[in-house]
Amino acid sequence: MIQGTSSGAGKSIIVTALCRILTNRGFKVAPFKSQNMSSFIHKIKGSDKIIARAQAIQSFACKTYPDPNMNPILLEPQGNFESNVYVNGKFFSRMKAQQYYSDFVLQRGFEVALNAFKELQKNHDVILLEGAGSPAEINIQKYDIANMLFAKKVDSPVILVSDIERGGCFASILGTMMLLSPSHQNMVKGFIINKFRGDAKILNPAIRKIESKTKKPVLGIIPKFDHIIPKEDSLDGSIDSEIKKKPRSSIKLNKIAKKELETDTTALEIFSFNQFNLDQEIDRISVLIESSINFKYIMDIIIK
């Protein structure tokens, strides 16, 4: 499971890249996010079911079709602390946050997510789980089926991603670890530092301190890079603001991608034009990310 020290840490893009890397190595891979809160929704063509757009893109990275089991619980924010709750791709209820936590998430939601995960297990070699927000939100930890509760239940190792661009990366890593229970700390197998600008050598003293205090390795430093893959949430910034310096063709494709991904289309049909498509972009970022992390360690020690 890829978890983050915060929202916007880059979990979705890293999962997307790992989906493609492992698929290219011959594994049958599926993405999975037990519970996602997103306004960016993908309607699965040929059905009346929906999943979060991020998981639709990740399914494309796996060279397969979107499946409701990849995102069994979807929360679509409606304002005033209310969300439309979708279960297995279909509308279930509109709930306030308090009702969702008190009446649904542990009573029904956890079982729904586990059943969806088990369905994916039947036909896949590797399932790449994505967490949500931070696992160290101590006010909701006992309800947090998107992070450690789920990882513990399915015995999934965890890699923790931290966004260094915002500052406080190393404090976020240590703080997150300190706020986890000992059993959950043991599930974390290493850290990835994301969105770094500059010479990575200057991070060596901080990395040594982090590894000394946690007894866990830093598995990679991923540089900050631009891409045209639609963002997961508002904390990632708008697509338009990210592409002001891109060529005109890239800007056009971003606008098309943003529009098409929110309409009735399959992920396999997106960007299928002009030789500059989603497939090529995923390949590009996958090469970049694979070269920035200790992928052999992840394969040999974590994924096994």
N, C-alpha and C positions, 0 to 999 in steps of 0.2 A: 504494500500500500504506500502510495506517495501522499504524505501529509505535509502541511505547511505551518510555519510559525505564525502566519496571518493569512487573511484573504489576499488575493492578488500576488501571492509569492511565486506563482508560475507553475503550479501543480498541473493544470490542464494541458499546457503545452508540453511539459516533460512527459506526462502520460501519453500524449499523442505521439511524441517521438519514440518512446519506448515501444508503443504498439507497433509502429512501423519497423523498428529495428528488429524486434523479435519475430515479426511476421516474415521479414526478409530472410531470416535465419531458418525458416521452415516450420516454426511453431504455429499452431492454430490458436490465435489470441483473441480475447474479448476485453473491452473496457467495462468498468463497473463503478458506479457511484450510487451508493444505497439511497442517499437523500441529497437532492440538489435544490437549492433555492435560486431560481433564475427567471428572468423575464424573456430570455432568448430561447424560444421553443421551436422544436422541429416536429412537424407532422409527418408521420411515417406513411409514405405513399401506399395506396391500396388498402388502407385501414383507417379507422377512426381514432387511432392511438397516437400519443405524443411522447417525446422524451426531451430532455434538455439538449440544446444545440451542440454543446460541447461533447456530449457522448455520441451524438450523430457523427461529428467530425472524427472522433476517435475510432468509431466503427469503420469509417472510411480508411483511416490509417491502417486498420487491420485487414483491409481489402475484403470487407464483408458488409452486410446490410444492417441498418439500425434495428434494434430489438428492444422492446419495452423492458426486458429483464436487465438491460444495461443501466437503467435508471428507474428502478421500481417505484420510488417516491419522488415526486416533483412538486415543489412549492412555488407557485407563481404569485409574487407579491401583488396585493391589491390596494395597499395603503391602509393607514389607521391600524397597523399591527395585524392585518388580516392577509391571508393567502388562500388562493385556490389550491386545494390538495388533489393531486392526481396519483392514483394507485394503479400500477401495472399499465400505465398509459392512458387510463380513463379517469374522467372527473369523478372525485369521490365526495368532497365536501368543501365548503368555505369555512375556514376556522381562524379564530384569533390565536395568537402565539400561546397564550396560557392554556387554551383548550387543547391545542395540538400536543403540548407537553404533558398535560395532566390526563388526557383521555385517549390519545391515539398512539403516540410514538412507541411506547413500551408495550401497550396492550395489544396493538395490531401491527404497527409499522415495522417493528424489529422482525417479526415472523415473516411479513411480506418480503422484506429485503433478503432474509436468509433463504427463503424459497426461490427467489429469483436467482440468487447466487448459485444455488444448487442446480438449477436448470442450466445455467451457463456452463457449469462444471462438466456436465454430461458430454459436451461436444467440443471442449476446448482444452488445450494443453496448459495454457497460462491465462490467468485472469488478472489484469492490472487494475487494482483498486485505487480510486482517488478519494482522498479525504475532503473535508469541507471546513473552511475557515481555519481555526486552530484547535488542536486537541486539548489545549490548556485553558479553555473557557470554563473556569471552575464553577461558575454559577449554573451551567447546564451539563456538566460532565456526566451526571448520572442518566441523562437522556440522550447523550450524543452517539447515536447509532451510525453516524457517518465517519467516525474516527476510531478511537481505541476500543470502544465496546464491540464494534463489528470486527475489527482486526483480531481482537482476542478470541472472539467466538469462532472465527474460521482459521485461526492460527496463522495469520498472515504477518510476515516481517514488515517492518515500517522503515521507510527512508524519509527523513525530515528535511524539507526544503525551506531555505530562508532567503529573503530578498534583501541583498546588500545595498541596492540602489537607494532605498529609503533611509538607510542608516539604522544603527542599533541591531545589526544582524547577529553579532555574537552574543549580545545580551539576550536577544530573542531566543537563540538556541538554548543557552543556559537556563533562562527563565522558564522556557517550555519544559525542559527536562525536570527542573526542580518541582514544577507543579503537577507532574505526572506521578501516579502511584508507582512503587517499585516494580510491580509486575508489568506495568505499561512501559516503564523506562527500559526494561529488558527487551521489549519488542522492537525498540529502535535500534537499527543495525548500522546507521551512519547518517551523515548529513551531506546535503548539496547546497553550495552557496550559489545563488542565482543572480543574474543581471549585474555582473561586475564590469566596471569600466577601468581600464588601465593595466598596469603590470601586476600580474597575479603574485609575483614574488614578494611584494610588500605585505601580503597577508600571512606569510609563513609564521611570524611570531604569534599572531592571534590563533592561527590554526593549531599550532603546537599547544597553546594553552587550552583551547577547547578540547582537543584530544586527550590532554592530560587530566582535565577535570571530569570528563564524561567517560573516558576509557572506550571511546567509539571513534571511528575514523571519519574524516572529511573525505567524501568520495568523489568530489569534483568541484570545479569552479566554472560555471557557465557564464560566458560573456553576455553583456547586453546586446541584443540584436533586434533589428526590425523584421517584421513579418506581416503577411497579409491574412493570416488566419484570424477569423473573427474572435473577439475577446469573450472571455467567460462572464465577467461581471464588470460593474461600473468602476471598481477600484483599479482596473487595468487601464482605464482611460479610453477615450473614444477612438474608433478606428480612424476617423478623419484627422484627428490631431496627430496620430502616429505616422501618417503617410504624407505629410506636407512636403517632405523633401524627396519623395519617391518620384520616379518617372511617371508621365501622364498615363501610360498604359497600366501601371500598377494601381494608380488612383481609381481608374475606371473599374478595374477588377474588384477592388475593395468594395465599391458601391454596389456592384452587381452581386458580390458574395453576400453582403449584408442583406440585400433584398431577397435573394433566392433562398437563403438558408431559413428565412422566416415564413416561407410559403410551402405549398404542398409539392415537395420534390424529394427525391431520394438523394442521400449524400453522394451516391455513386454517379450522379448526373451533374454535380456541381463542378464548375471550372473546367468543363470538357471542351474548351475552345481556345484558339490562339496559341496553342502550345505552351501556355503559361497557366497552369491549372493547380488545383488544390493538391493533386498527387505530386507534382513537381515541388511544390512548396514544402510539403511534409517530408519528402525525401531530403530536401536541402537542410531543413532544421534538424532532421534526424542525424545526418552526417555531422553537423556542427555539435550537437549535444553528445553524440557518442564519442567524439574526439575530446570532449571536455570532462568526461567522467571516467572513473575506473570501472569500465563495463565488465571487464574480466572478473573483477572481484564481485560485482553484483551478480553475475551469472554463476560463479563457482561457490560463493559463500552465502548469498542471500536467496537467489532463485533456486539454486541447486538443481 
